């Protein structure tokens, strides 16, 4: 039974390793998306298209067309 236990433990370790690698990939992807979003927002603000809000202001409600337009810009 020792080999069976070792086999299960080895399999568990490889599952955890795979999960950890995937977690790191997702974290990096999230970091890159946040960076890209900052760049997009900055660009839109320079163009005058994005709302300039302060914590006391209510953010502009975007129409679905505007959201789709921003999404297309982000994909480029």
FIMIRO-36349 format. One line per 3 residues: number of its first residue (from 1); for each residue x, y, z of N, C-alpha, C. Coordinates in steps of 0.05 Angstrom, whole numbers, plus 32768, in hexadecimal, padded with zeros to 4 digits. Last residue first. Example, Ala and Ser with C-alpha at 12.3 -4.5 7.8 and 13.67 -1.06 7.14 Angstrom:
<sites>
2	8101 7FD3 808E 8111 7FEB 808F 8102 8001 809D; 8108 7F8E 809C 80F6 7FA6 809C 8108 7FBE 809C
</sites>
This chain:
<sites>
76	7F64 839E 7DA8 7F77 83A5 7D93 7F94 83A3 7D9D; 7F43 8397 7DD3 7F4B 837F 7DC4 7F61 8385 7DB0; 7F36 83CA 7DE3 7F46 83B9 7DF4 7F51 83A1 7DE6
73	7F13 83D9 7DBB 7F2C 83E8 7DBE 7F40 83D7 7DCE; 7EE9 83B7 7DC7 7EF7 83B4 7DAD 7F12 83C2 7DAE; 7ED9 83CC 7DF8 7EE3 83B0 7DF7 7EF3 83AC 7DDD
70	7EC6 83FE 7DEA 7EDE 83FC 7DFB 7EEA 83E0 7DFA; 7E99 83EC 7DCC 7EAE 83FC 7DBF 7EC8 83FB 7DCF; 7E7B 83D3 7DF4 7E85 83C3 7DDD 7E9C 83D2 7DCF
67	7E70 8400 7E13 7E7F 83EA 7E1F 7E8B 83D9 7E09; 7E51 841D 7DEF 7E6B 8429 7DF8 7E7C 8412 7E04; 7E25 83FB 7DEA 7E35 8402 7DD2 7E51 840C 7DDA
64	7E10 83FB 7E1D 7E1C 83E2 7E13 7E2D 83E8 7DFB; 7E25 8438 7E3F 7E12 8428 7E2F 7E20 840F 7E25; 7E3A 8444 7E81 7E41 8441 7E65 7E2B 8430 7E57
61	7E34 8477 7EAF 7E29 845D 7EA7 7E2D 845A 7E89; 7E69 8495 7ED1 7E57 8496 7EBA 7E4D 8479 7EB4; 7E6A 8495 7F19 7E75 848E 7EFF 7E60 848F 7EE9
58	7E60 84CD 7F41 7E54 84B4 7F38 7E5F 84AD 7F1D; 7E95 84E7 7F6B 7E84 84E7 7F54 7E77 84CC 7F4E; 7EB7 84DE 7F94 7E9D 84EA 7F9B 7E8A 84EB 7F83
55	7EE6 84C8 7F7E 7ED5 84B7 7F8F 7EBA 84C3 7F96; 7EE1 84E0 7F3A 7EEE 84E0 7F54 7EDC 84CF 7F66; 7EEB 84D1 7EF5 7EDB 84D1 7F0D 7EED 84D4 7F26
52	7EE4 84DB 7EB6 7EF7 84E3 7ECA 7EE8 84E5 7EE4; 7ED3 84AB 7E85 7ECA 84BD 7E9B 7EE1 84C3 7EAE; 7EF1 84AF 7E44 7EEC 84A1 7E5D 7EE3 84B4 7E73
49	7EFC 84D0 7E1A 7EE5 84BE 7E18 7EDE 84B1 7E32; 7F29 84EF 7E15 7F11 84FC 7E1F 7EF9 84EA 7E1F; 7F58 84DA 7E07 7F46 84E0 7DF1 7F2D 84EE 7DFB
46	7F6C 84D2 7E3A 7F7A 84E5 7E29 7F68 84ED 7E11; 7F48 84AA 7E49 7F47 84C3 7E57 7F55 84D9 7E47; 7F59 8481 7E27 7F3E 848C 7E24 7F3B 84A7 7E32
43	7F8D 8478 7E3C 7F89 8481 7E20 7F6E 848D 7E1C; 7F7F 8467 7E70 7F90 847F 7E6C 7F8C 848A 7E50; 7F63 8439 7E63 7F56 844E 7E71 7F65 8469 7E6D
40	7F8D 841B 7E4C 7F75 8421 7E3C 7F66 8439 7E49; 7FB1 8416 7E77 7FB9 8423 7E5E 7FA1 842C 7E4E; 7F91 83FA 7E9B 7F9C 8414 7EA2 7FA3 8424 7E89
37	7F8A 83CB 7E7D 7F73 83DC 7E83 7F7C 83F8 7E8B; 7FBF 83B7 7E7D 7FB2 83BF 7E63 7F9A 83D1 7E68; 7FC4 83AC 7EB3 7FD6 83BF 7EA7 7FCA 83C9 7E8C
34	7F9C 8385 7EB8 7F9A 839E 7EC8 7FAB 83B4 7EBC; 7FB2 835E 7E96 7F98 836B 7E8F 7F94 8385 7E9F; 7FE0 8351 7EB3 7FE2 835C 7E98 7FC9 836A 7E90
31	7FC9 833B 7EE1 7FDA 8352 7EE3 7FDD 8360 7EC8; 7FAD 8310 7ECB 7F9E 8325 7ED8 7FAF 833E 7EDA; 7FD9 82F2 7EB9 7FC6 82FB 7EA6 7FB5 8312 7EB1
28	7FF0 82E6 7EEB 7FFF 82F6 7ED7 7FEC 8302 7EC2; 7FC7 82C7 7F01 7FD0 82DF 7F0E 7FDE 82F2 7EFB; 7FC7 829C 7EDC 7FAF 82AD 7EDF 7FB6 82C8 7EEC
25	7FFA 8287 7EE6 7FF3 8291 7ECB 7FDB 82A4 7ECD; 7FF4 8278 7F1C 8008 828C 7F15 8002 8298 7EF9; 7FCD 8250 7F15 7FC7 8268 7F26 7FDA 827E 7F1F
22	7FE9 822B 7EF8 7FD2 8238 7EEB 7FCB 8251 7EFB; 800F 821C 7F1F 8018 8228 7F06 8001 8237 7EF8; 7FEB 8206 7F46 7FFC 821D 7F4C 8006 822C 7F33
19	7FD7 81DA 7F29 7FC5 81EF 7F33 7FD5 8209 7F38; 8005 81BD 7F23 7FF7 81C6 7F0B 7FE4 81DD 7F13; 8011 81B2 7F59 8024 81C0 7F48 8016 81CC 7F30
16	7FE3 8194 7F67 7FE9 81AD 7F75 7FFC 81BE 7F64; 7FEC 8168 7F46 7FD4 8178 7F43 7FD8 8193 7F4F; 801D 8155 7F5A 801C 815F 7F3F 8003 816F 7F39
13	800C 8146 7F8E 8020 815B 7F8A 801F 8166 7F6E; 7FE8 811D 7F81 7FDE 8135 7F8F 7FF2 814C 7F8B; 800C 80F8 7F6C 7FF7 8103 7F5B 7FEC 811D 7F67
10	8029 80ED 7F9A 8037 80F8 7F82 8023 8105 7F6F; 8001 80D6 7FB9 800F 80EE 7FC2 801C 80FC 7FAB; 7FF5 80A9 7F9B 7FE0 80BD 7FA0 7FED 80D7 7FA8
7	8027 808F 7F9F 801C 8096 7F85 8007 80AC 7F88; 802A 8086 7FD5 803E 8097 7FC9 8034 80A1 7FAE; 8000 8063 7FDA 7FFF 807C 7FE9 8012 8090 7FDD
4	8013 8039 7FBB 7FFA 8045 7FB4 7FF8 8061 7FC1; 8041 802B 7FD7 8044 8036 7FBC 802A 8044 7FB3; 802B 8017 8007 803C 802E 8008 803F 803B 7FEC
1	8010 7FE8 8000 8000 8000 8000 8011 8019 8000
</sites>
